[in-house]
Amino acid sequence: MANPAEWNDFVGQLVRIQHHGRTIRTGYVEEVTGTADALWIAAHGIDQRALYEKAQGHTVQPVTEHEGTDHAYRS
């Protein structure tokens, strides 16, 4: 798992958002707050743009190239 302090490094990348160890969303990081304590996942298909915060217990993992197929967008 990536260090939560490094959320700025994920801008433009395909990531997996997890909450309590469970994947809840996969998508591209559109923007990270200046303090890197929250990030926006871009809208895709029927999934709207969404904000995820460290304070709420969310963690982020990069999706590898092998995983980065169409199925990676399942929530």
PyMOL Python script that loads the backbone (N, CA, C, O; Angstrom):
from pymol import cmd

cmd.read_pdbstr("""\
ATOM      1  N   MET A   1       0.846  -1.172   0.000  1.00  0.00           N
ATOM      2  CA  MET A   1       0.000   0.000   0.000  1.00  0.00           C
ATOM      3  C   MET A   1       0.888   1.231   0.000  1.00  0.00           C
ATOM      4  O   MET A   1       1.932   1.256   0.651  1.00  0.00           O
ATOM      5  N   ALA A   2       0.472   2.235  -0.723  1.00  0.00           N
ATOM      6  CA  ALA A   2       1.235   3.471  -0.797  1.00  0.00           C
ATOM      7  C   ALA A   2       1.091   4.245   0.499  1.00  0.00           C
ATOM      8  O   ALA A   2       0.065   4.161   1.174  1.00  0.00           O
ATOM      9  N   ASN A   3       2.114   4.991   0.840  1.00  0.00           N
ATOM     10  CA  ASN A   3       2.081   5.847   2.018  1.00  0.00           C
ATOM     11  C   ASN A   3       1.062   6.952   1.792  1.00  0.00           C
ATOM     12  O   ASN A   3       1.153   7.669   0.796  1.00  0.00           O
ATOM     13  N   PRO A   4       0.088   7.110   2.694  1.00  0.00           N
ATOM     14  CA  PRO A   4      -0.940   8.136   2.504  1.00  0.00           C
ATOM     15  C   PRO A   4      -0.384   9.541   2.360  1.00  0.00           C
ATOM     16  O   PRO A   4      -1.039  10.407   1.780  1.00  0.00           O
ATOM     17  N   ALA A   5       0.825   9.783   2.883  1.00  0.00           N
ATOM     18  CA  ALA A   5       1.433  11.102   2.784  1.00  0.00           C
ATOM     19  C   ALA A   5       1.827  11.442   1.356  1.00  0.00           C
ATOM     20  O   ALA A   5       2.147  12.594   1.065  1.00  0.00           O
ATOM     21  N   GLU A   6       1.810  10.470   0.465  1.00  0.00           N
ATOM     22  CA  GLU A   6       2.267  10.674  -0.907  1.00  0.00           C
ATOM     23  C   GLU A   6       1.119  10.825  -1.895  1.00  0.00           C
ATOM     24  O   GLU A   6       1.304  10.551  -3.081  1.00  0.00           O
ATOM     25  N   TRP A   7      -0.044  11.247  -1.455  1.00  0.00           N
ATOM     26  CA  TRP A   7      -1.190  11.351  -2.353  1.00  0.00           C
ATOM     27  C   TRP A   7      -0.917  12.296  -3.522  1.00  0.00           C
ATOM     28  O   TRP A   7      -1.485  12.105  -4.598  1.00  0.00           O
ATOM     29  N   ASN A   8      -0.077  13.295  -3.347  1.00  0.00           N
ATOM     30  CA  ASN A   8       0.249  14.215  -4.453  1.00  0.00           C
ATOM     31  C   ASN A   8       0.859  13.470  -5.637  1.00  0.00           C
ATOM     32  O   ASN A   8       0.721  13.899  -6.782  1.00  0.00           O
ATOM     33  N   ASP A   9       1.524  12.369  -5.366  1.00  0.00           N
ATOM     34  CA  ASP A   9       2.179  11.600  -6.425  1.00  0.00           C
ATOM     35  C   ASP A   9       1.188  10.893  -7.346  1.00  0.00           C
ATOM     36  O   ASP A   9       1.580  10.413  -8.410  1.00  0.00           O
ATOM     37  N   PHE A  10      -0.082  10.817  -6.964  1.00  0.00           N
ATOM     38  CA  PHE A  10      -1.064  10.063  -7.725  1.00  0.00           C
ATOM     39  C   PHE A  10      -1.844  10.874  -8.763  1.00  0.00           C
ATOM     40  O   PHE A  10      -2.661  10.309  -9.490  1.00  0.00           O
ATOM     41  N   VAL A  11      -1.612  12.164  -8.845  1.00  0.00           N
ATOM     42  CA  VAL A  11      -2.371  12.990  -9.796  1.00  0.00           C
ATOM     43  C   VAL A  11      -2.183  12.438 -11.213  1.00  0.00           C
ATOM     44  O   VAL A  11      -1.058  12.256 -11.679  1.00  0.00           O
ATOM     45  N   GLY A  12      -3.318  12.174 -11.892  1.00  0.00           N
ATOM     46  CA  GLY A  12      -3.294  11.651 -13.254  1.00  0.00           C
ATOM     47  C   GLY A  12      -3.168  10.143 -13.353  1.00  0.00           C
ATOM     48  O   GLY A  12      -3.225   9.594 -14.453  1.00  0.00           O
ATOM     49  N   GLN A  13      -2.999   9.460 -12.230  1.00  0.00           N
ATOM     50  CA  GLN A  13      -2.823   8.013 -12.247  1.00  0.00           C
ATOM     51  C   GLN A  13      -4.115   7.274 -11.919  1.00  0.00           C
ATOM     52  O   GLN A  13      -5.010   7.801 -11.260  1.00  0.00           O
ATOM     53  N   LEU A  14      -4.181   6.041 -12.400  1.00  0.00           N
ATOM     54  CA  LEU A  14      -5.277   5.151 -12.075  1.00  0.00           C
ATOM     55  C   LEU A  14      -4.991   4.533 -10.711  1.00  0.00           C
ATOM     56  O   LEU A  14      -3.938   3.929 -10.506  1.00  0.00           O
ATOM     57  N   VAL A  15      -5.942   4.685  -9.768  1.00  0.00           N
ATOM     58  CA  VAL A  15      -5.743   4.208  -8.408  1.00  0.00           C
ATOM     59  C   VAL A  15      -6.961   3.433  -7.911  1.00  0.00           C
ATOM     60  O   VAL A  15      -8.037   3.465  -8.507  1.00  0.00           O
ATOM     61  N   ARG A  16      -6.751   2.748  -6.813  1.00  0.00           N
ATOM     62  CA  ARG A  16      -7.803   2.027  -6.113  1.00  0.00           C
ATOM     63  C   ARG A  16      -7.992   2.733  -4.772  1.00  0.00           C
ATOM     64  O   ARG A  16      -7.036   2.890  -4.013  1.00  0.00           O
ATOM     65  N   ILE A  17      -9.227   3.160  -4.476  1.00  0.00           N
ATOM     66  CA  ILE A  17      -9.555   3.775  -3.198  1.00  0.00           C
ATOM     67  C   ILE A  17     -10.087   2.671  -2.289  1.00  0.00           C
ATOM     68  O   ILE A  17     -10.986   1.921  -2.666  1.00  0.00           O
ATOM     69  N   GLN A  18      -9.523   2.583  -1.094  1.00  0.00           N
ATOM     70  CA  GLN A  18      -9.973   1.572  -0.151  1.00  0.00           C
ATOM     71  C   GLN A  18     -10.435   2.223   1.150  1.00  0.00           C
ATOM     72  O   GLN A  18      -9.960   3.291   1.539  1.00  0.00           O
ATOM     73  N   HIS A  19     -11.369   1.552   1.806  1.00  0.00           N
ATOM     74  CA  HIS A  19     -11.866   1.999   3.103  1.00  0.00           C
ATOM     75  C   HIS A  19     -11.993   0.761   3.980  1.00  0.00           C
ATOM     76  O   HIS A  19     -12.751  -0.157   3.664  1.00  0.00           O
ATOM     77  N   HIS A  20     -11.250   0.739   5.077  1.00  0.00           N
ATOM     78  CA  HIS A  20     -11.199  -0.424   5.967  1.00  0.00           C
ATOM     79  C   HIS A  20     -10.811  -1.688   5.201  1.00  0.00           C
ATOM     80  O   HIS A  20     -11.363  -2.763   5.437  1.00  0.00           O
ATOM     81  N   GLY A  21      -9.841  -1.543   4.269  1.00  0.00           N
ATOM     82  CA  GLY A  21      -9.319  -2.683   3.530  1.00  0.00           C
ATOM     83  C   GLY A  21     -10.167  -3.163   2.370  1.00  0.00           C
ATOM     84  O   GLY A  21      -9.801  -4.127   1.697  1.00  0.00           O
ATOM     85  N   ARG A  22     -11.285  -2.518   2.125  1.00  0.00           N
ATOM     86  CA  ARG A  22     -12.195  -2.923   1.048  1.00  0.00           C
ATOM     87  C   ARG A  22     -12.136  -1.894  -0.084  1.00  0.00           C
ATOM     88  O   ARG A  22     -12.246  -0.694   0.168  1.00  0.00           O
ATOM     89  N   THR A  23     -11.966  -2.350  -1.318  1.00  0.00           N
ATOM     90  CA  THR A  23     -11.951  -1.439  -2.456  1.00  0.00           C
ATOM     91  C   THR A  23     -13.357  -0.902  -2.685  1.00  0.00           C
ATOM     92  O   THR A  23     -14.315  -1.661  -2.835  1.00  0.00           O
ATOM     93  N   ILE A  24     -13.458   0.441  -2.707  1.00  0.00           N
ATOM     94  CA  ILE A  24     -14.769   1.060  -2.907  1.00  0.00           C
ATOM     95  C   ILE A  24     -14.869   1.825  -4.219  1.00  0.00           C
ATOM     96  O   ILE A  24     -15.968   2.166  -4.656  1.00  0.00           O
ATOM     97  N   ARG A  25     -13.732   2.095  -4.849  1.00  0.00           N
ATOM     98  CA  ARG A  25     -13.753   2.833  -6.118  1.00  0.00           C
ATOM     99  C   ARG A  25     -12.397   2.700  -6.778  1.00  0.00           C
ATOM    100  O   ARG A  25     -11.368   2.622  -6.106  1.00  0.00           O
ATOM    101  N   THR A  26     -12.406   2.675  -8.072  1.00  0.00           N
ATOM    102  CA  THR A  26     -11.184   2.715  -8.869  1.00  0.00           C
ATOM    103  C   THR A  26     -11.369   3.808  -9.900  1.00  0.00           C
ATOM    104  O   THR A  26     -12.432   3.922 -10.511  1.00  0.00           O
ATOM    105  N   GLY A  27     -10.337   4.613 -10.096  1.00  0.00           N
ATOM    106  CA  GLY A  27     -10.441   5.687 -11.074  1.00  0.00           C
ATOM    107  C   GLY A  27      -9.184   6.524 -11.131  1.00  0.00           C
ATOM    108  O   GLY A  27      -8.193   6.248 -10.455  1.00  0.00           O
ATOM    109  N   TYR A  28      -9.250   7.563 -11.961  1.00  0.00           N
ATOM    110  CA  TYR A  28      -8.105   8.448 -12.140  1.00  0.00           C
ATOM    111  C   TYR A  28      -8.164   9.607 -11.159  1.00  0.00           C
ATOM    112  O   TYR A  28      -9.206  10.237 -10.986  1.00  0.00           O
ATOM    113  N   VAL A  29      -7.030   9.879 -10.519  1.00  0.00           N
ATOM    114  CA  VAL A  29      -6.939  11.003  -9.599  1.00  0.00           C
ATOM    115  C   VAL A  29      -6.897  12.275 -10.429  1.00  0.00           C
ATOM    116  O   VAL A  29      -5.977  12.499 -11.215  1.00  0.00           O
ATOM    117  N   GLU A  30      -7.903  13.091 -10.235  1.00  0.00           N
ATOM    118  CA  GLU A  30      -8.019  14.334 -10.986  1.00  0.00           C
ATOM    119  C   GLU A  30      -7.288  15.478 -10.285  1.00  0.00           C
ATOM    120  O   GLU A  30      -6.660  16.320 -10.927  1.00  0.00           O
ATOM    121  N   GLU A  31      -7.384  15.489  -8.956  1.00  0.00           N
ATOM    122  CA  GLU A  31      -6.825  16.602  -8.196  1.00  0.00           C
ATOM    123  C   GLU A  31      -6.591  16.163  -6.759  1.00  0.00           C
ATOM    124  O   GLU A  31      -7.312  15.314  -6.235  1.00  0.00           O
ATOM    125  N   VAL A  32      -5.575  16.748  -6.124  1.00  0.00           N
ATOM    126  CA  VAL A  32      -5.282  16.507  -4.714  1.00  0.00           C
ATOM    127  C   VAL A  32      -5.259  17.866  -4.029  1.00  0.00           C
ATOM    128  O   VAL A  32      -4.756  18.840  -4.588  1.00  0.00           O
ATOM    129  N   THR A  33      -5.804  17.929  -2.820  1.00  0.00           N
ATOM    130  CA  THR A  33      -5.799  19.194  -2.087  1.00  0.00           C
ATOM    131  C   THR A  33      -4.361  19.625  -1.792  1.00  0.00           C
ATOM    132  O   THR A  33      -3.444  18.804  -1.794  1.00  0.00           O
ATOM    133  N   GLY A  34      -4.180  20.899  -1.545  1.00  0.00           N
ATOM    134  CA  GLY A  34      -2.850  21.443  -1.269  1.00  0.00           C
ATOM    135  C   GLY A  34      -2.161  20.783  -0.092  1.00  0.00           C
ATOM    136  O   GLY A  34      -0.937  20.651  -0.080  1.00  0.00           O
ATOM    137  N   THR A  35      -2.934  20.369   0.893  1.00  0.00           N
ATOM    138  CA  THR A  35      -2.369  19.702   2.067  1.00  0.00           C
ATOM    139  C   THR A  35      -2.253  18.196   1.873  1.00  0.00           C
ATOM    140  O   THR A  35      -1.784  17.494   2.768  1.00  0.00           O
ATOM    141  N   ALA A  36      -2.669  17.697   0.730  1.00  0.00           N
ATOM    142  CA  ALA A  36      -2.613  16.275   0.369  1.00  0.00           C
ATOM    143  C   ALA A  36      -3.382  15.400   1.351  1.00  0.00           C
ATOM    144  O   ALA A  36      -3.005  14.255   1.601  1.00  0.00           O
ATOM    145  N   ASP A  37      -4.467  15.948   1.908  1.00  0.00           N
ATOM    146  CA  ASP A  37      -5.273  15.159   2.835  1.00  0.00           C
ATOM    147  C   ASP A  37      -6.582  14.677   2.204  1.00  0.00           C
ATOM    148  O   ASP A  37      -7.379  13.997   2.851  1.00  0.00           O
ATOM    149  N   ALA A  38      -6.792  15.034   0.949  1.00  0.00           N
ATOM    150  CA  ALA A  38      -7.982  14.595   0.219  1.00  0.00           C
ATOM    151  C   ALA A  38      -7.676  14.618  -1.276  1.00  0.00           C
ATOM    152  O   ALA A  38      -6.812  15.363  -1.739  1.00  0.00           O
ATOM    153  N   LEU A  39      -8.406  13.783  -2.022  1.00  0.00           N
ATOM    154  CA  LEU A  39      -8.224  13.781  -3.472  1.00  0.00           C
ATOM    155  C   LEU A  39      -9.562  13.570  -4.167  1.00  0.00           C
ATOM    156  O   LEU A  39     -10.513  13.032  -3.600  1.00  0.00           O
ATOM    157  N   TRP A  40      -9.593  14.014  -5.411  1.00  0.00           N
ATOM    158  CA  TRP A  40     -10.780  13.861  -6.262  1.00  0.00           C
ATOM    159  C   TRP A  40     -10.515  12.777  -7.285  1.00  0.00           C
ATOM    160  O   TRP A  40      -9.475  12.768  -7.944  1.00  0.00           O
ATOM    161  N   ILE A  41     -11.469  11.857  -7.413  1.00  0.00           N
ATOM    162  CA  ILE A  41     -11.438  10.850  -8.478  1.00  0.00           C
ATOM    163  C   ILE A  41     -12.345  11.362  -9.588  1.00  0.00           C
ATOM    164  O   ILE A  41     -13.480  11.760  -9.329  1.00  0.00           O
ATOM    165  N   ALA A  42     -11.853  11.352 -10.812  1.00  0.00           N
ATOM    166  CA  ALA A  42     -12.595  11.867 -11.962  1.00  0.00           C
ATOM    167  C   ALA A  42     -13.848  11.044 -12.242  1.00  0.00           C
ATOM    168  O   ALA A  42     -13.894   9.843 -11.975  1.00  0.00           O
ATOM    169  N   ALA A  43     -14.852  11.707 -12.780  1.00  0.00           N
ATOM    170  CA  ALA A  43     -16.078  11.028 -13.205  1.00  0.00           C
ATOM    171  C   ALA A  43     -15.736  10.065 -14.339  1.00  0.00           C
ATOM    172  O   ALA A  43     -14.843  10.321 -15.146  1.00  0.00           O
ATOM    173  N   HIS A  44     -16.472   8.947 -14.381  1.00  0.00           N
ATOM    174  CA  HIS A  44     -16.282   7.962 -15.445  1.00  0.00           C
ATOM    175  C   HIS A  44     -17.582   7.183 -15.590  1.00  0.00           C
ATOM    176  O   HIS A  44     -18.056   6.576 -14.630  1.00  0.00           O
ATOM    177  N   GLY A  45     -18.152   7.198 -16.774  1.00  0.00           N
ATOM    178  CA  GLY A  45     -19.410   6.493 -16.992  1.00  0.00           C
ATOM    179  C   GLY A  45     -20.488   7.046 -16.087  1.00  0.00           C
ATOM    180  O   GLY A  45     -20.746   8.249 -16.090  1.00  0.00           O
ATOM    181  N   ILE A  46     -21.118   6.184 -15.315  1.00  0.00           N
ATOM    182  CA  ILE A  46     -22.174   6.641 -14.406  1.00  0.00           C
ATOM    183  C   ILE A  46     -21.625   7.083 -13.045  1.00  0.00           C
ATOM    184  O   ILE A  46     -22.365   7.636 -12.231  1.00  0.00           O
ATOM    185  N   ASP A  47     -20.333   6.844 -12.794  1.00  0.00           N
ATOM    186  CA  ASP A  47     -19.724   7.258 -11.539  1.00  0.00           C
ATOM    187  C   ASP A  47     -19.383   8.745 -11.596  1.00  0.00           C
ATOM    188  O   ASP A  47     -18.667   9.195 -12.489  1.00  0.00           O
ATOM    189  N   GLN A  48     -19.903   9.494 -10.637  1.00  0.00           N
ATOM    190  CA  GLN A  48     -19.640  10.925 -10.585  1.00  0.00           C
ATOM    191  C   GLN A  48     -18.272  11.200  -9.983  1.00  0.00           C
ATOM    192  O   GLN A  48     -17.681  10.337  -9.334  1.00  0.00           O
ATOM    193  N   ARG A  49     -17.778  12.407 -10.203  1.00  0.00           N
ATOM    194  CA  ARG A  49     -16.556  12.865  -9.561  1.00  0.00           C
ATOM    195  C   ARG A  49     -16.768  12.752  -8.057  1.00  0.00           C
ATOM    196  O   ARG A  49     -17.836  13.099  -7.551  1.00  0.00           O
ATOM    197  N   ALA A  50     -15.753  12.267  -7.337  1.00  0.00           N
ATOM    198  CA  ALA A  50     -15.925  12.040  -5.907  1.00  0.00           C
ATOM    199  C   ALA A  50     -14.673  12.429  -5.126  1.00  0.00           C
ATOM    200  O   ALA A  50     -13.548  12.304  -5.610  1.00  0.00           O
ATOM    201  N   LEU A  51     -14.904  12.903  -3.910  1.00  0.00           N
ATOM    202  CA  LEU A  51     -13.846  13.321  -3.002  1.00  0.00           C
ATOM    203  C   LEU A  51     -13.628  12.238  -1.955  1.00  0.00           C
ATOM    204  O   LEU A  51     -14.589  11.715  -1.390  1.00  0.00           O
ATOM    205  N   TYR A  52     -12.373  11.901  -1.694  1.00  0.00           N
ATOM    206  CA  TYR A  52     -12.018  10.923  -0.664  1.00  0.00           C
ATOM    207  C   TYR A  52     -10.985  11.563   0.256  1.00  0.00           C
ATOM    208  O   TYR A  52     -10.036  12.198  -0.204  1.00  0.00           O
ATOM    209  N   GLU A  53     -11.184  11.387   1.565  1.00  0.00           N
ATOM    210  CA  GLU A  53     -10.336  12.045   2.557  1.00  0.00           C
ATOM    211  C   GLU A  53      -9.602  11.042   3.447  1.00  0.00           C
ATOM    212  O   GLU A  53     -10.148  10.002   3.818  1.00  0.00           O
ATOM    213  N   LYS A  54      -8.359  11.373   3.780  1.00  0.00           N
ATOM    214  CA  LYS A  54      -7.594  10.547   4.712  1.00  0.00           C
ATOM    215  C   LYS A  54      -8.289  10.491   6.066  1.00  0.00           C
ATOM    216  O   LYS A  54      -8.333   9.435   6.697  1.00  0.00           O
ATOM    217  N   ALA A  55      -8.829  11.613   6.514  1.00  0.00           N
ATOM    218  CA  ALA A  55      -9.468  11.683   7.832  1.00  0.00           C
ATOM    219  C   ALA A  55     -10.654  10.733   7.949  1.00  0.00           C
ATOM    220  O   ALA A  55     -11.042  10.352   9.053  1.00  0.00           O
ATOM    221  N   GLN A  56     -11.223  10.354   6.821  1.00  0.00           N
ATOM    222  CA  GLN A  56     -12.352   9.422   6.819  1.00  0.00           C
ATOM    223  C   GLN A  56     -11.886   7.964   6.736  1.00  0.00           C
ATOM    224  O   GLN A  56     -12.702   7.043   6.684  1.00  0.00           O
ATOM    225  N   GLY A  57     -10.566   7.769   6.724  1.00  0.00           N
ATOM    226  CA  GLY A  57     -10.012   6.416   6.704  1.00  0.00           C
ATOM    227  C   GLY A  57      -9.735   5.846   5.334  1.00  0.00           C
ATOM    228  O   GLY A  57      -9.476   4.650   5.203  1.00  0.00           O
ATOM    229  N   HIS A  58      -9.785   6.679   4.306  1.00  0.00           N
ATOM    230  CA  HIS A  58      -9.525   6.192   2.952  1.00  0.00           C
ATOM    231  C   HIS A  58      -8.025   6.039   2.715  1.00  0.00           C
ATOM    232  O   HIS A  58      -7.220   6.840   3.190  1.00  0.00           O
ATOM    233  N   THR A  59      -7.676   5.013   1.984  1.00  0.00           N
ATOM    234  CA  THR A  59      -6.302   4.804   1.547  1.00  0.00           C
ATOM    235  C   THR A  59      -6.294   4.658   0.030  1.00  0.00           C
ATOM    236  O   THR A  59      -7.327   4.396  -0.587  1.00  0.00           O
ATOM    237  N   VAL A  60      -5.126   4.829  -0.554  1.00  0.00           N
ATOM    238  CA  VAL A  60      -4.989   4.811  -2.007  1.00  0.00           C
ATOM    239  C   VAL A  60      -3.873   3.854  -2.409  1.00  0.00           C
ATOM    240  O   VAL A  60      -2.806   3.830  -1.796  1.00  0.00           O
ATOM    241  N   GLN A  61      -4.136   3.071  -3.442  1.00  0.00           N
ATOM    242  CA  GLN A  61      -3.124   2.185  -4.018  1.00  0.00           C
ATOM    243  C   GLN A  61      -3.105   2.400  -5.524  1.00  0.00           C
ATOM    244  O   GLN A  61      -4.160   2.516  -6.146  1.00  0.00           O
ATOM    245  N   PRO A  62      -1.921   2.455  -6.112  1.00  0.00           N
ATOM    246  CA  PRO A  62      -1.880   2.550  -7.575  1.00  0.00           C
ATOM    247  C   PRO A  62      -2.350   1.245  -8.200  1.00  0.00           C
ATOM    248  O   PRO A  62      -2.127   0.169  -7.646  1.00  0.00           O
ATOM    249  N   VAL A  63      -2.993   1.343  -9.343  1.00  0.00           N
ATOM    250  CA  VAL A  63      -3.391   0.172 -10.104  1.00  0.00           C
ATOM    251  C   VAL A  63      -2.257  -0.121 -11.073  1.00  0.00           C
ATOM    252  O   VAL A  63      -1.828   0.759 -11.821  1.00  0.00           O
ATOM    253  N   THR A  64      -1.773  -1.353 -11.060  1.00  0.00           N
ATOM    254  CA  THR A  64      -0.659  -1.706 -11.938  1.00  0.00           C
ATOM    255  C   THR A  64      -1.120  -1.750 -13.383  1.00  0.00           C
ATOM    256  O   THR A  64      -2.317  -1.826 -13.658  1.00  0.00           O
ATOM    257  N   GLU A  65      -0.186  -1.704 -14.287  1.00  0.00           N
ATOM    258  CA  GLU A  65      -0.499  -1.762 -15.721  1.00  0.00           C
ATOM    259  C   GLU A  65      -1.283  -3.022 -16.047  1.00  0.00           C
ATOM    260  O   GLU A  65      -2.208  -2.990 -16.858  1.00  0.00           O
ATOM    261  N   HIS A  66      -0.922  -4.117 -15.426  1.00  0.00           N
ATOM    262  CA  HIS A  66      -1.616  -5.392 -15.653  1.00  0.00           C
ATOM    263  C   HIS A  66      -3.074  -5.317 -15.207  1.00  0.00           C
ATOM    264  O   HIS A  66      -3.949  -5.891 -15.855  1.00  0.00           O
ATOM    265  N   GLU A  67      -3.339  -4.617 -14.112  1.00  0.00           N
ATOM    266  CA  GLU A  67      -4.696  -4.478 -13.588  1.00  0.00           C
ATOM    267  C   GLU A  67      -5.494  -3.411 -14.330  1.00  0.00           C
ATOM    268  O   GLU A  67      -6.724  -3.416 -14.278  1.00  0.00           O
ATOM    269  N   GLY A  68      -4.821  -2.508 -15.010  1.00  0.00           N
ATOM    270  CA  GLY A  68      -5.452  -1.341 -15.600  1.00  0.00           C
ATOM    271  C   GLY A  68      -6.271  -1.605 -16.843  1.00  0.00           C
ATOM    272  O   GLY A  68      -6.129  -0.889 -17.834  1.00  0.00           O
ATOM    273  N   THR A  69      -7.117  -2.605 -16.817  1.00  0.00           N
ATOM    274  CA  THR A  69      -8.003  -2.889 -17.942  1.00  0.00           C
ATOM    275  C   THR A  69      -9.381  -2.327 -17.646  1.00  0.00           C
ATOM    276  O   THR A  69      -9.578  -1.712 -16.598  1.00  0.00           O
ATOM    277  N   ASP A  70     -10.327  -2.518 -18.531  1.00  0.00           N
ATOM    278  CA  ASP A  70     -11.674  -1.980 -18.364  1.00  0.00           C
ATOM    279  C   ASP A  70     -12.315  -2.392 -17.041  1.00  0.00           C
ATOM    280  O   ASP A  70     -13.083  -1.617 -16.471  1.00  0.00           O
ATOM    281  N   HIS A  71     -12.022  -3.584 -16.543  1.00  0.00           N
ATOM    282  CA  HIS A  71     -12.638  -4.027 -15.305  1.00  0.00           C
ATOM    283  C   HIS A  71     -12.168  -3.209 -14.106  1.00  0.00           C
ATOM    284  O   HIS A  71     -12.764  -3.304 -13.033  1.00  0.00           O
ATOM    285  N   ALA A  72     -11.132  -2.421 -14.261  1.00  0.00           N
ATOM    286  CA  ALA A  72     -10.599  -1.642 -13.146  1.00  0.00           C
ATOM    287  C   ALA A  72     -11.559  -0.553 -12.682  1.00  0.00           C
ATOM    288  O   ALA A  72     -11.351   0.018 -11.611  1.00  0.00           O
ATOM    289  N   TYR A  73     -12.587  -0.250 -13.438  1.00  0.00           N
ATOM    290  CA  TYR A  73     -13.511   0.810 -13.064  1.00  0.00           C
ATOM    291  C   TYR A  73     -14.675   0.339 -12.206  1.00  0.00           C
ATOM    292  O   TYR A  73     -15.538   1.138 -11.842  1.00  0.00           O
ATOM    293  N   ARG A  74     -14.710  -0.933 -11.881  1.00  0.00           N
ATOM    294  CA  ARG A  74     -15.790  -1.404 -11.018  1.00  0.00           C
ATOM    295  C   ARG A  74     -15.660  -0.764  -9.655  1.00  0.00           C
ATOM    296  O   ARG A  74     -14.560  -0.656  -9.114  1.00  0.00           O
ATOM    297  N   SER A  75     -16.778  -0.340  -9.101  1.00  0.00           N
ATOM    298  CA  SER A  75     -16.761   0.263  -7.764  1.00  0.00           C
ATOM    299  C   SER A  75     -16.969  -0.783  -6.715  1.00  0.00           C
ATOM    300  O   SER A  75     -16.987  -0.468  -5.525  1.00  0.00           O
TER     301      SER A  75
END
""", "prot")
cmd.dss("prot")
cmd.show_as("cartoon", "prot")
cmd.util.cbc("prot")
cmd.orient("prot")
